[in-house]
Amino acid sequence: MAVYLVERDLPGATLEDLAAAQKRAIQAGIEMTGQGREVRYIRSTFIPGEHRCMCLFEAPNPEYVREANERAAIPFTRIIRAEDLTPGS
């Protein structure tokens, strides 16, 4: 399955806001997967000084990632295909 990077500009976002958005992204993925459209939130990286957040999702296509973010009501600037280079355990 492909990995997609979701870029966000989140001026004024607090850690509480980010935690709530993360929960909504996870839940949207669970709901969509249950409906036969597999998408999974992986993780986020927030850059406080720039108010930017980058989130990784796994899905077969970018449309599912877009839908998950729209369902979760989390704004984004773009969704692009990426390679997750996390080392194996």
PDB file of N, CA, C and O in Angstrom:
ATOM      1  N   MET A   1       0.847  -1.179   0.000  1.00  0.00           N
ATOM      2  CA  MET A   1       0.000   0.000   0.000  1.00  0.00           C
ATOM      3  C   MET A   1       0.891   1.239   0.000  1.00  0.00           C
ATOM      4  O   MET A   1       1.976   1.231   0.581  1.00  0.00           O
ATOM      5  N   ALA A   2       0.440   2.276  -0.638  1.00  0.00           N
ATOM      6  CA  ALA A   2       1.208   3.513  -0.764  1.00  0.00           C
ATOM      7  C   ALA A   2       1.141   4.350   0.513  1.00  0.00           C
ATOM      8  O   ALA A   2       0.202   4.237   1.301  1.00  0.00           O
ATOM      9  N   VAL A   3       2.155   5.189   0.697  1.00  0.00           N
ATOM     10  CA  VAL A   3       2.197   6.131   1.809  1.00  0.00           C
ATOM     11  C   VAL A   3       2.052   7.532   1.225  1.00  0.00           C
ATOM     12  O   VAL A   3       2.656   7.857   0.203  1.00  0.00           O
ATOM     13  N   TYR A   4       1.242   8.357   1.890  1.00  0.00           N
ATOM     14  CA  TYR A   4       1.009   9.734   1.454  1.00  0.00           C
ATOM     15  C   TYR A   4       1.324  10.698   2.584  1.00  0.00           C
ATOM     16  O   TYR A   4       1.007  10.450   3.747  1.00  0.00           O
ATOM     17  N   LEU A   5       1.960  11.810   2.211  1.00  0.00           N
ATOM     18  CA  LEU A   5       2.269  12.877   3.144  1.00  0.00           C
ATOM     19  C   LEU A   5       1.203  13.958   2.997  1.00  0.00           C
ATOM     20  O   LEU A   5       0.925  14.429   1.894  1.00  0.00           O
ATOM     21  N   VAL A   6       0.615  14.339   4.119  1.00  0.00           N
ATOM     22  CA  VAL A   6      -0.379  15.408   4.135  1.00  0.00           C
ATOM     23  C   VAL A   6       0.266  16.604   4.816  1.00  0.00           C
ATOM     24  O   VAL A   6       0.635  16.540   5.988  1.00  0.00           O
ATOM     25  N   GLU A   7       0.398  17.695   4.069  1.00  0.00           N
ATOM     26  CA  GLU A   7       0.980  18.924   4.625  1.00  0.00           C
ATOM     27  C   GLU A   7      -0.137  19.832   5.120  1.00  0.00           C
ATOM     28  O   GLU A   7      -1.201  19.950   4.511  1.00  0.00           O
ATOM     29  N   ARG A   8       0.152  20.472   6.256  1.00  0.00           N
ATOM     30  CA  ARG A   8      -0.845  21.353   6.866  1.00  0.00           C
ATOM     31  C   ARG A   8      -0.181  22.634   7.364  1.00  0.00           C
ATOM     32  O   ARG A   8       0.953  22.607   7.843  1.00  0.00           O
ATOM     33  N   ASP A   9      -0.885  23.744   7.249  1.00  0.00           N
ATOM     34  CA  ASP A   9      -0.512  24.998   7.905  1.00  0.00           C
ATOM     35  C   ASP A   9      -1.552  25.193   8.996  1.00  0.00           C
ATOM     36  O   ASP A   9      -2.744  25.310   8.714  1.00  0.00           O
ATOM     37  N   LEU A  10      -1.093  25.229  10.252  1.00  0.00           N
ATOM     38  CA  LEU A  10      -2.022  25.280  11.381  1.00  0.00           C
ATOM     39  C   LEU A  10      -1.660  26.409  12.348  1.00  0.00           C
ATOM     40  O   LEU A  10      -1.293  26.145  13.493  1.00  0.00           O
ATOM     41  N   PRO A  11      -1.759  27.667  11.896  1.00  0.00           N
ATOM     42  CA  PRO A  11      -1.445  28.775  12.809  1.00  0.00           C
ATOM     43  C   PRO A  11      -2.389  28.767  14.003  1.00  0.00           C
ATOM     44  O   PRO A  11      -3.600  28.598  13.861  1.00  0.00           O
ATOM     45  N   GLY A  12      -1.812  28.953  15.173  1.00  0.00           N
ATOM     46  CA  GLY A  12      -2.620  29.011  16.392  1.00  0.00           C
ATOM     47  C   GLY A  12      -2.969  27.660  16.977  1.00  0.00           C
ATOM     48  O   GLY A  12      -3.621  27.600  18.020  1.00  0.00           O
ATOM     49  N   ALA A  13      -2.558  26.572  16.342  1.00  0.00           N
ATOM     50  CA  ALA A  13      -2.893  25.241  16.854  1.00  0.00           C
ATOM     51  C   ALA A  13      -2.138  24.964  18.154  1.00  0.00           C
ATOM     52  O   ALA A  13      -0.948  25.257  18.271  1.00  0.00           O
ATOM     53  N   THR A  14      -2.846  24.400  19.119  1.00  0.00           N
ATOM     54  CA  THR A  14      -2.237  23.993  20.384  1.00  0.00           C
ATOM     55  C   THR A  14      -1.983  22.492  20.349  1.00  0.00           C
ATOM     56  O   THR A  14      -2.467  21.794  19.458  1.00  0.00           O
ATOM     57  N   LEU A  15      -1.228  22.004  21.315  1.00  0.00           N
ATOM     58  CA  LEU A  15      -1.006  20.559  21.401  1.00  0.00           C
ATOM     59  C   LEU A  15      -2.321  19.811  21.611  1.00  0.00           C
ATOM     60  O   LEU A  15      -2.493  18.692  21.129  1.00  0.00           O
ATOM     61  N   GLU A  16      -3.240  20.438  22.331  1.00  0.00           N
ATOM     62  CA  GLU A  16      -4.558  19.835  22.531  1.00  0.00           C
ATOM     63  C   GLU A  16      -5.321  19.745  21.211  1.00  0.00           C
ATOM     64  O   GLU A  16      -5.972  18.737  20.935  1.00  0.00           O
ATOM     65  N   ASP A  17      -5.241  20.790  20.402  1.00  0.00           N
ATOM     66  CA  ASP A  17      -5.880  20.786  19.079  1.00  0.00           C
ATOM     67  C   ASP A  17      -5.300  19.659  18.220  1.00  0.00           C
ATOM     68  O   ASP A  17      -6.033  18.934  17.548  1.00  0.00           O
ATOM     69  N   LEU A  18      -3.975  19.528  18.254  1.00  0.00           N
ATOM     70  CA  LEU A  18      -3.317  18.499  17.448  1.00  0.00           C
ATOM     71  C   LEU A  18      -3.690  17.095  17.920  1.00  0.00           C
ATOM     72  O   LEU A  18      -3.904  16.201  17.100  1.00  0.00           O
ATOM     73  N   ALA A  19      -3.770  16.898  19.230  1.00  0.00           N
ATOM     74  CA  ALA A  19      -4.155  15.593  19.761  1.00  0.00           C
ATOM     75  C   ALA A  19      -5.585  15.242  19.351  1.00  0.00           C
ATOM     76  O   ALA A  19      -5.866  14.095  19.003  1.00  0.00           O
ATOM     77  N   ALA A  20      -6.485  16.219  19.390  1.00  0.00           N
ATOM     78  CA  ALA A  20      -7.868  15.978  18.986  1.00  0.00           C
ATOM     79  C   ALA A  20      -7.949  15.672  17.490  1.00  0.00           C
ATOM     80  O   ALA A  20      -8.699  14.788  17.076  1.00  0.00           O
ATOM     81  N   ALA A  21      -7.179  16.400  16.679  1.00  0.00           N
ATOM     82  CA  ALA A  21      -7.169  16.155  15.235  1.00  0.00           C
ATOM     83  C   ALA A  21      -6.627  14.756  14.941  1.00  0.00           C
ATOM     84  O   ALA A  21      -7.137  14.058  14.066  1.00  0.00           O
ATOM     85  N   GLN A  22      -5.596  14.356  15.672  1.00  0.00           N
ATOM     86  CA  GLN A  22      -5.026  13.025  15.483  1.00  0.00           C
ATOM     87  C   GLN A  22      -6.076  11.946  15.767  1.00  0.00           C
ATOM     88  O   GLN A  22      -6.200  10.981  15.013  1.00  0.00           O
ATOM     89  N   LYS A  23      -6.816  12.111  16.839  1.00  0.00           N
ATOM     90  CA  LYS A  23      -7.882  11.146  17.170  1.00  0.00           C
ATOM     91  C   LYS A  23      -8.939  11.095  16.065  1.00  0.00           C
ATOM     92  O   LYS A  23      -9.418  10.019  15.709  1.00  0.00           O
ATOM     93  N   ARG A  24      -9.297  12.255  15.528  1.00  0.00           N
ATOM     94  CA  ARG A  24     -10.287  12.286  14.452  1.00  0.00           C
ATOM     95  C   ARG A  24      -9.761  11.610  13.193  1.00  0.00           C
ATOM     96  O   ARG A  24     -10.512  10.925  12.499  1.00  0.00           O
ATOM     97  N   ALA A  25      -8.465  11.798  12.887  1.00  0.00           N
ATOM     98  CA  ALA A  25      -7.866  11.152  11.710  1.00  0.00           C
ATOM     99  C   ALA A  25      -7.856   9.640  11.869  1.00  0.00           C
ATOM    100  O   ALA A  25      -8.168   8.910  10.928  1.00  0.00           O
ATOM    101  N   ILE A  26      -7.502   9.174  13.047  1.00  0.00           N
ATOM    102  CA  ILE A  26      -7.512   7.728  13.319  1.00  0.00           C
ATOM    103  C   ILE A  26      -8.925   7.182  13.157  1.00  0.00           C
ATOM    104  O   ILE A  26      -9.123   6.153  12.512  1.00  0.00           O
ATOM    105  N   GLN A  27      -9.902   7.863  13.737  1.00  0.00           N
ATOM    106  CA  GLN A  27     -11.290   7.397  13.671  1.00  0.00           C
ATOM    107  C   GLN A  27     -11.820   7.402  12.242  1.00  0.00           C
ATOM    108  O   GLN A  27     -12.527   6.478  11.840  1.00  0.00           O
ATOM    109  N   ALA A  28     -11.485   8.430  11.475  1.00  0.00           N
ATOM    110  CA  ALA A  28     -11.931   8.481  10.072  1.00  0.00           C
ATOM    111  C   ALA A  28     -11.369   7.291   9.305  1.00  0.00           C
ATOM    112  O   ALA A  28     -12.075   6.680   8.502  1.00  0.00           O
ATOM    113  N   GLY A  29     -10.110   6.961   9.545  1.00  0.00           N
ATOM    114  CA  GLY A  29      -9.505   5.804   8.884  1.00  0.00           C
ATOM    115  C   GLY A  29     -10.185   4.504   9.266  1.00  0.00           C
ATOM    116  O   GLY A  29     -10.422   3.647   8.414  1.00  0.00           O
ATOM    117  N   ILE A  30     -10.498   4.355  10.534  1.00  0.00           N
ATOM    118  CA  ILE A  30     -11.195   3.149  11.001  1.00  0.00           C
ATOM    119  C   ILE A  30     -12.568   3.034  10.334  1.00  0.00           C
ATOM    120  O   ILE A  30     -12.953   1.964   9.864  1.00  0.00           O
ATOM    121  N   GLU A  31     -13.298   4.151  10.300  1.00  0.00           N
ATOM    122  CA  GLU A  31     -14.635   4.142   9.692  1.00  0.00           C
ATOM    123  C   GLU A  31     -14.564   3.817   8.200  1.00  0.00           C
ATOM    124  O   GLU A  31     -15.333   2.991   7.706  1.00  0.00           O
ATOM    125  N   MET A  32     -13.656   4.454   7.493  1.00  0.00           N
ATOM    126  CA  MET A  32     -13.544   4.220   6.055  1.00  0.00           C
ATOM    127  C   MET A  32     -13.116   2.786   5.759  1.00  0.00           C
ATOM    128  O   MET A  32     -13.642   2.151   4.845  1.00  0.00           O
ATOM    129  N   THR A  33     -12.166   2.284   6.530  1.00  0.00           N
ATOM    130  CA  THR A  33     -11.722   0.903   6.335  1.00  0.00           C
ATOM    131  C   THR A  33     -12.880  -0.058   6.564  1.00  0.00           C
ATOM    132  O   THR A  33     -13.026  -1.042   5.839  1.00  0.00           O
ATOM    133  N   GLY A  34     -13.695   0.222   7.559  1.00  0.00           N
ATOM    134  CA  GLY A  34     -14.876  -0.590   7.824  1.00  0.00           C
ATOM    135  C   GLY A  34     -15.884  -0.561   6.683  1.00  0.00           C
ATOM    136  O   GLY A  34     -16.704  -1.469   6.544  1.00  0.00           O
ATOM    137  N   GLN A  35     -15.818   0.483   5.870  1.00  0.00           N
ATOM    138  CA  GLN A  35     -16.716   0.628   4.724  1.00  0.00           C
ATOM    139  C   GLN A  35     -16.061   0.150   3.428  1.00  0.00           C
ATOM    140  O   GLN A  35     -16.599   0.351   2.339  1.00  0.00           O
ATOM    141  N   GLY A  36     -14.878  -0.493   3.558  1.00  0.00           N
ATOM    142  CA  GLY A  36     -14.213  -1.046   2.380  1.00  0.00           C
ATOM    143  C   GLY A  36     -13.253  -0.124   1.671  1.00  0.00           C
ATOM    144  O   GLY A  36     -12.768  -0.456   0.590  1.00  0.00           O
ATOM    145  N   ARG A  37     -12.960   1.052   2.263  1.00  0.00           N
ATOM    146  CA  ARG A  37     -12.003   1.993   1.677  1.00  0.00           C
ATOM    147  C   ARG A  37     -10.848   2.129   2.663  1.00  0.00           C
ATOM    148  O   ARG A  37     -10.875   2.975   3.558  1.00  0.00           O
ATOM    149  N   GLU A  38      -9.840   1.288   2.487  1.00  0.00           N
ATOM    150  CA  GLU A  38      -8.767   1.179   3.466  1.00  0.00           C
ATOM    151  C   GLU A  38      -7.874   2.419   3.481  1.00  0.00           C
ATOM    152  O   GLU A  38      -7.316   2.821   2.460  1.00  0.00           O
ATOM    153  N   VAL A  39      -7.758   3.002   4.655  1.00  0.00           N
ATOM    154  CA  VAL A  39      -6.860   4.137   4.881  1.00  0.00           C
ATOM    155  C   VAL A  39      -6.451   4.098   6.353  1.00  0.00           C
ATOM    156  O   VAL A  39      -7.264   3.824   7.236  1.00  0.00           O
ATOM    157  N   ARG A  40      -5.167   4.380   6.592  1.00  0.00           N
ATOM    158  CA  ARG A  40      -4.653   4.314   7.959  1.00  0.00           C
ATOM    159  C   ARG A  40      -3.751   5.504   8.236  1.00  0.00           C
ATOM    160  O   ARG A  40      -2.813   5.783   7.488  1.00  0.00           O
ATOM    161  N   TYR A  41      -4.055   6.202   9.332  1.00  0.00           N
ATOM    162  CA  TYR A  41      -3.183   7.267   9.830  1.00  0.00           C
ATOM    163  C   TYR A  41      -1.947   6.599  10.428  1.00  0.00           C
ATOM    164  O   TYR A  41      -2.073   5.636  11.185  1.00  0.00           O
ATOM    165  N   ILE A  42      -0.755   7.097  10.099  1.00  0.00           N
ATOM    166  CA  ILE A  42       0.486   6.522  10.625  1.00  0.00           C
ATOM    167  C   ILE A  42       1.045   7.381  11.756  1.00  0.00           C
ATOM    168  O   ILE A  42       1.179   6.912  12.887  1.00  0.00           O
ATOM    169  N   ARG A  43       1.371   8.638  11.453  1.00  0.00           N
ATOM    170  CA  ARG A  43       1.926   9.531  12.476  1.00  0.00           C
ATOM    171  C   ARG A  43       2.022  10.951  11.927  1.00  0.00           C
ATOM    172  O   ARG A  43       1.817  11.200  10.739  1.00  0.00           O
ATOM    173  N   SER A  44       2.346  11.883  12.849  1.00  0.00           N
ATOM    174  CA  SER A  44       2.492  13.293  12.483  1.00  0.00           C
ATOM    175  C   SER A  44       3.778  13.856  13.053  1.00  0.00           C
ATOM    176  O   SER A  44       4.309  13.368  14.050  1.00  0.00           O
ATOM    177  N   THR A  45       4.266  14.904  12.388  1.00  0.00           N
ATOM    178  CA  THR A  45       5.378  15.697  12.887  1.00  0.00           C
ATOM    179  C   THR A  45       4.940  17.151  12.818  1.00  0.00           C
ATOM    180  O   THR A  45       4.522  17.634  11.765  1.00  0.00           O
ATOM    181  N   PHE A  46       5.038  17.848  13.950  1.00  0.00           N
ATOM    182  CA  PHE A  46       4.622  19.252  14.022  1.00  0.00           C
ATOM    183  C   PHE A  46       5.853  20.121  14.212  1.00  0.00           C
ATOM    184  O   PHE A  46       6.734  19.805  15.011  1.00  0.00           O
ATOM    185  N   ILE A  47       5.903  21.226  13.464  1.00  0.00           N
ATOM    186  CA  ILE A  47       6.993  22.197  13.566  1.00  0.00           C
ATOM    187  C   ILE A  47       6.385  23.474  14.155  1.00  0.00           C
ATOM    188  O   ILE A  47       5.853  24.302  13.417  1.00  0.00           O
ATOM    189  N   PRO A  48       6.462  23.637  15.486  1.00  0.00           N
ATOM    190  CA  PRO A  48       5.756  24.741  16.136  1.00  0.00           C
ATOM    191  C   PRO A  48       6.152  26.125  15.640  1.00  0.00           C
ATOM    192  O   PRO A  48       5.290  26.989  15.482  1.00  0.00           O
ATOM    193  N   GLY A  49       7.443  26.354  15.390  1.00  0.00           N
ATOM    194  CA  GLY A  49       7.885  27.676  14.958  1.00  0.00           C
ATOM    195  C   GLY A  49       7.322  28.096  13.619  1.00  0.00           C
ATOM    196  O   GLY A  49       7.268  29.287  13.315  1.00  0.00           O
ATOM    197  N   GLU A  50       6.905  27.146  12.823  1.00  0.00           N
ATOM    198  CA  GLU A  50       6.346  27.428  11.496  1.00  0.00           C
ATOM    199  C   GLU A  50       4.854  27.122  11.416  1.00  0.00           C
ATOM    200  O   GLU A  50       4.223  27.374  10.389  1.00  0.00           O
ATOM    201  N   HIS A  51       4.290  26.584  12.490  1.00  0.00           N
ATOM    202  CA  HIS A  51       2.872  26.202  12.523  1.00  0.00           C
ATOM    203  C   HIS A  51       2.532  25.196  11.426  1.00  0.00           C
ATOM    204  O   HIS A  51       1.420  25.190  10.896  1.00  0.00           O
ATOM    205  N   ARG A  52       3.503  24.348  11.094  1.00  0.00           N
ATOM    206  CA  ARG A  52       3.304  23.358  10.028  1.00  0.00           C
ATOM    207  C   ARG A  52       3.251  21.969  10.634  1.00  0.00           C
ATOM    208  O   ARG A  52       3.900  21.676  11.638  1.00  0.00           O
ATOM    209  N   CYS A  53       2.463  21.128   9.999  1.00  0.00           N
ATOM    210  CA  CYS A  53       2.341  19.748  10.433  1.00  0.00           C
ATOM    211  C   CYS A  53       2.384  18.862   9.198  1.00  0.00           C
ATOM    212  O   CYS A  53       1.779  19.172   8.172  1.00  0.00           O
ATOM    213  N   MET A  54       3.097  17.773   9.313  1.00  0.00           N
ATOM    214  CA  MET A  54       3.176  16.799   8.227  1.00  0.00           C
ATOM    215  C   MET A  54       2.717  15.453   8.775  1.00  0.00           C
ATOM    216  O   MET A  54       3.255  14.963   9.768  1.00  0.00           O
ATOM    217  N   CYS A  55       1.728  14.866   8.127  1.00  0.00           N
ATOM    218  CA  CYS A  55       1.140  13.623   8.591  1.00  0.00           C
ATOM    219  C   CYS A  55       1.291  12.544   7.525  1.00  0.00           C
ATOM    220  O   CYS A  55       1.158  12.813   6.331  1.00  0.00           O
ATOM    221  N   LEU A  56       1.565  11.342   7.963  1.00  0.00           N
ATOM    222  CA  LEU A  56       1.659  10.213   7.043  1.00  0.00           C
ATOM    223  C   LEU A  56       0.418   9.345   7.152  1.00  0.00           C
ATOM    224  O   LEU A  56      -0.069   9.050   8.244  1.00  0.00           O
ATOM    225  N   PHE A  57      -0.079   8.945   5.995  1.00  0.00           N
ATOM    226  CA  PHE A  57      -1.215   8.038   5.888  1.00  0.00           C
ATOM    227  C   PHE A  57      -0.844   6.911   4.934  1.00  0.00           C
ATOM    228  O   PHE A  57      -0.010   7.087   4.047  1.00  0.00           O
ATOM    229  N   GLU A  58      -1.457   5.775   5.119  1.00  0.00           N
ATOM    230  CA  GLU A  58      -1.288   4.645   4.206  1.00  0.00           C
ATOM    231  C   GLU A  58      -2.639   4.379   3.551  1.00  0.00           C
ATOM    232  O   GLU A  58      -3.655   4.273   4.238  1.00  0.00           O
ATOM    233  N   ALA A  59      -2.651   4.273   2.229  1.00  0.00           N
ATOM    234  CA  ALA A  59      -3.888   4.048   1.480  1.00  0.00           C
ATOM    235  C   ALA A  59      -3.529   3.612   0.060  1.00  0.00           C
ATOM    236  O   ALA A  59      -2.394   3.803  -0.376  1.00  0.00           O
ATOM    237  N   PRO A  60      -4.482   3.030  -0.663  1.00  0.00           N
ATOM    238  CA  PRO A  60      -4.197   2.641  -2.039  1.00  0.00           C
ATOM    239  C   PRO A  60      -4.185   3.820  -3.014  1.00  0.00           C
ATOM    240  O   PRO A  60      -3.668   3.701  -4.125  1.00  0.00           O
ATOM    241  N   ASN A  61      -4.761   4.970  -2.597  1.00  0.00           N
ATOM    242  CA  ASN A  61      -4.813   6.131  -3.490  1.00  0.00           C
ATOM    243  C   ASN A  61      -4.974   7.415  -2.677  1.00  0.00           C
ATOM    244  O   ASN A  61      -5.404   7.362  -1.524  1.00  0.00           O
ATOM    245  N   PRO A  62      -4.636   8.561  -3.258  1.00  0.00           N
ATOM    246  CA  PRO A  62      -4.727   9.820  -2.528  1.00  0.00           C
ATOM    247  C   PRO A  62      -6.167  10.263  -2.252  1.00  0.00           C
ATOM    248  O   PRO A  62      -6.409  11.039  -1.328  1.00  0.00           O
ATOM    249  N   GLU A  63      -7.113   9.778  -3.042  1.00  0.00           N
ATOM    250  CA  GLU A  63      -8.504  10.162  -2.820  1.00  0.00           C
ATOM    251  C   GLU A  63      -9.009   9.694  -1.457  1.00  0.00           C
ATOM    252  O   GLU A  63      -9.755  10.414  -0.793  1.00  0.00           O
ATOM    253  N   TYR A  64      -8.609   8.495  -1.035  1.00  0.00           N
ATOM    254  CA  TYR A  64      -9.018   8.001   0.282  1.00  0.00           C
ATOM    255  C   TYR A  64      -8.406   8.856   1.387  1.00  0.00           C
ATOM    256  O   TYR A  64      -9.051   9.123   2.401  1.00  0.00           O
ATOM    257  N   VAL A  65      -7.173   9.279   1.191  1.00  0.00           N
ATOM    258  CA  VAL A  65      -6.504  10.122   2.181  1.00  0.00           C
ATOM    259  C   VAL A  65      -7.222  11.465   2.271  1.00  0.00           C
ATOM    260  O   VAL A  65      -7.459  11.982   3.363  1.00  0.00           O
ATOM    261  N   ARG A  66      -7.563  12.022   1.115  1.00  0.00           N
ATOM    262  CA  ARG A  66      -8.308  13.292   1.095  1.00  0.00           C
ATOM    263  C   ARG A  66      -9.646  13.145   1.830  1.00  0.00           C
ATOM    264  O   ARG A  66     -10.012  13.996   2.641  1.00  0.00           O
ATOM    265  N   GLU A  67     -10.360  12.076   1.545  1.00  0.00           N
ATOM    266  CA  GLU A  67     -11.658  11.869   2.199  1.00  0.00           C
ATOM    267  C   GLU A  67     -11.506  11.721   3.704  1.00  0.00           C
ATOM    268  O   GLU A  67     -12.303  12.275   4.461  1.00  0.00           O
ATOM    269  N   ALA A  68     -10.496  10.984   4.150  1.00  0.00           N
ATOM    270  CA  ALA A  68     -10.284  10.807   5.588  1.00  0.00           C
ATOM    271  C   ALA A  68     -10.023  12.146   6.270  1.00  0.00           C
ATOM    272  O   ALA A  68     -10.542  12.401   7.356  1.00  0.00           O
ATOM    273  N   ASN A  69      -9.226  12.997   5.641  1.00  0.00           N
ATOM    274  CA  ASN A  69      -8.928  14.300   6.229  1.00  0.00           C
ATOM    275  C   ASN A  69     -10.139  15.222   6.202  1.00  0.00           C
ATOM    276  O   ASN A  69     -10.347  16.003   7.131  1.00  0.00           O
ATOM    277  N   GLU A  70     -10.930  15.136   5.155  1.00  0.00           N
ATOM    278  CA  GLU A  70     -12.149  15.939   5.107  1.00  0.00           C
ATOM    279  C   GLU A  70     -13.153  15.470   6.157  1.00  0.00           C
ATOM    280  O   GLU A  70     -13.787  16.291   6.819  1.00  0.00           O
ATOM    281  N   ARG A  71     -13.299  14.152   6.312  1.00  0.00           N
ATOM    282  CA  ARG A  71     -14.188  13.609   7.358  1.00  0.00           C
ATOM    283  C   ARG A  71     -13.754  14.059   8.741  1.00  0.00           C
ATOM    284  O   ARG A  71     -14.582  14.377   9.595  1.00  0.00           O
ATOM    285  N   ALA A  72     -12.442  14.081   8.950  1.00  0.00           N
ATOM    286  CA  ALA A  72     -11.893  14.456  10.251  1.00  0.00           C
ATOM    287  C   ALA A  72     -11.881  15.973  10.456  1.00  0.00           C
ATOM    288  O   ALA A  72     -11.554  16.452  11.541  1.00  0.00           O
ATOM    289  N   ALA A  73     -12.231  16.716   9.425  1.00  0.00           N
ATOM    290  CA  ALA A  73     -12.272  18.186   9.474  1.00  0.00           C
ATOM    291  C   ALA A  73     -10.919  18.775   9.869  1.00  0.00           C
ATOM    292  O   ALA A  73     -10.832  19.665  10.714  1.00  0.00           O
ATOM    293  N   ILE A  74      -9.856  18.248   9.228  1.00  0.00           N
ATOM    294  CA  ILE A  74      -8.506  18.752   9.466  1.00  0.00           C
ATOM    295  C   ILE A  74      -8.043  19.427   8.171  1.00  0.00           C
ATOM    296  O   ILE A  74      -7.960  18.767   7.135  1.00  0.00           O
ATOM    297  N   PRO A  75      -7.743  20.721   8.212  1.00  0.00           N
ATOM    298  CA  PRO A  75      -7.316  21.408   6.992  1.00  0.00           C
ATOM    299  C   PRO A  75      -5.962  20.897   6.498  1.00  0.00           C
ATOM    300  O   PRO A  75      -5.122  20.462   7.285  1.00  0.00           O
ATOM    301  N   PHE A  76      -5.771  20.959   5.190  1.00  0.00           N
ATOM    302  CA  PHE A  76      -4.497  20.551   4.607  1.00  0.00           C
ATOM    303  C   PHE A  76      -4.227  21.388   3.368  1.00  0.00           C
ATOM    304  O   PHE A  76      -5.142  21.925   2.743  1.00  0.00           O
ATOM    305  N   THR A  77      -2.941  21.486   3.028  1.00  0.00           N
ATOM    306  CA  THR A  77      -2.570  22.262   1.851  1.00  0.00           C
ATOM    307  C   THR A  77      -2.308  21.360   0.648  1.00  0.00           C
ATOM    308  O   THR A  77      -2.571  21.748  -0.490  1.00  0.00           O
ATOM    309  N   ARG A  78      -1.793  20.160   0.898  1.00  0.00           N
ATOM    310  CA  ARG A  78      -1.618  19.220  -0.206  1.00  0.00           C
ATOM    311  C   ARG A  78      -1.409  17.806   0.316  1.00  0.00           C
ATOM    312  O   ARG A  78      -1.077  17.584   1.480  1.00  0.00           O
ATOM    313  N   ILE A  79      -1.614  16.864  -0.588  1.00  0.00           N
ATOM    314  CA  ILE A  79      -1.409  15.440  -0.322  1.00  0.00           C
ATOM    315  C   ILE A  79      -0.501  14.929  -1.433  1.00  0.00           C
ATOM    316  O   ILE A  79      -0.817  15.064  -2.616  1.00  0.00           O
ATOM    317  N   ILE A  80       0.630  14.343  -1.046  1.00  0.00           N
ATOM    318  CA  ILE A  80       1.579  13.856  -2.042  1.00  0.00           C
ATOM    319  C   ILE A  80       2.069  12.453  -1.666  1.00  0.00           C
ATOM    320  O   ILE A  80       2.150  12.105  -0.488  1.00  0.00           O
ATOM    321  N   ARG A  81       2.387  11.672  -2.671  1.00  0.00           N
ATOM    322  CA  ARG A  81       2.941  10.332  -2.456  1.00  0.00           C
ATOM    323  C   ARG A  81       4.319  10.483  -1.826  1.00  0.00           C
ATOM    324  O   ARG A  81       5.076  11.381  -2.195  1.00  0.00           O
ATOM    325  N   ALA A  82       4.646   9.613  -0.882  1.00  0.00           N
ATOM    326  CA  ALA A  82       5.922   9.688  -0.173  1.00  0.00           C
ATOM    327  C   ALA A  82       6.449   8.285   0.082  1.00  0.00           C
ATOM    328  O   ALA A  82       5.735   7.297  -0.092  1.00  0.00           O
ATOM    329  N   GLU A  83       7.683   8.211   0.489  1.00  0.00           N
ATOM    330  CA  GLU A  83       8.300   6.963   0.902  1.00  0.00           C
ATOM    331  C   GLU A  83       8.637   7.083   2.386  1.00  0.00           C
ATOM    332  O   GLU A  83       9.360   7.992   2.794  1.00  0.00           O
ATOM    333  N   ASP A  84       8.116   6.171   3.181  1.00  0.00           N
ATOM    334  CA  ASP A  84       8.395   6.142   4.619  1.00  0.00           C
ATOM    335  C   ASP A  84       9.651   5.309   4.827  1.00  0.00           C
ATOM    336  O   ASP A  84       9.658   4.108   4.559  1.00  0.00           O
ATOM    337  N   LEU A  85      10.701   5.942   5.300  1.00  0.00           N
ATOM    338  CA  LEU A  85      11.983   5.260   5.460  1.00  0.00           C
ATOM    339  C   LEU A  85      12.281   4.912   6.918  1.00  0.00           C
ATOM    340  O   LEU A  85      13.443   4.892   7.324  1.00  0.00           O
ATOM    341  N   THR A  86      11.251   4.640   7.700  1.00  0.00           N
ATOM    342  CA  THR A  86      11.438   4.252   9.087  1.00  0.00           C
ATOM    343  C   THR A  86      12.187   2.922   9.127  1.00  0.00           C
ATOM    344  O   THR A  86      11.777   1.962   8.474  1.00  0.00           O
ATOM    345  N   PRO A  87      13.291   2.856   9.895  1.00  0.00           N
ATOM    346  CA  PRO A  87      14.029   1.600   9.955  1.00  0.00           C
ATOM    347  C   PRO A  87      13.207   0.492  10.600  1.00  0.00           C
ATOM    348  O   PRO A  87      12.390   0.753  11.483  1.00  0.00           O
ATOM    349  N   GLY A  88      13.422  -0.729  10.162  1.00  0.00           N
ATOM    350  CA  GLY A  88      12.711  -1.874  10.735  1.00  0.00           C
ATOM    351  C   GLY A  88      13.166  -2.161  12.148  1.00  0.00           C
ATOM    352  O   GLY A  88      14.238  -1.725  12.570  1.00  0.00           O
ATOM    353  N   SER A  89      12.351  -2.893  12.872  1.00  0.00           N
ATOM    354  CA  SER A  89      12.669  -3.224  14.273  1.00  0.00           C
ATOM    355  C   SER A  89      13.709  -4.313  14.329  1.00  0.00           C
ATOM    356  O   SER A  89      14.108  -4.730  15.417  1.00  0.00           O
TER     357      SER A  89
END
